[in-house]
Amino acid sequence: MKKSLSLITYISLSVFLLNQILVIAFIKSIYYELNNKSLEDIVYIIVISSIVFLLIVAFVAFISIIKNTTKSTFVGSIILIILGIILFFTIISFTWIFGIINIICGLIFISIGSIHLKTTREYL
């Protein structure tokens, strides 16, 4: 992956990971302020499990991009596109405060993955 694309990927992945940590830390208090009721335990478990799933997918993409071989960055680009598509639906489950950041990161992931797939498909 080119250095400019990988730098943007690293920055957007770190913003995404920081956003997920903030969601875990503040989900109960923000949900209580927005909806004037407490967050039920089952909803809390679903939100936390979805965040953990997103973190695992992001970690796999990060490892694939760091390896810096042609096939691993190709797989990392596909995982980034999948992660970007998944992030579009997080505004439904998270609050809009964190959902907007996830959607912006998702757009960045989709565009970076698409650019990298377009430029490296002849090497496979």
Secondary structure, 3 states (H helix, E strand, C coil): CCHHHHHHHHHHHHHHHHHHHHHHHHHHHHHHHHHCCCCCHHHHHHHHHHHHHHHHHHHHHHHHHHHCCHHHHHHHHHHHHHHHHHHCCHHHHCCHHHHHHHHHHHHHHHHHHHHHHHHHHHHC
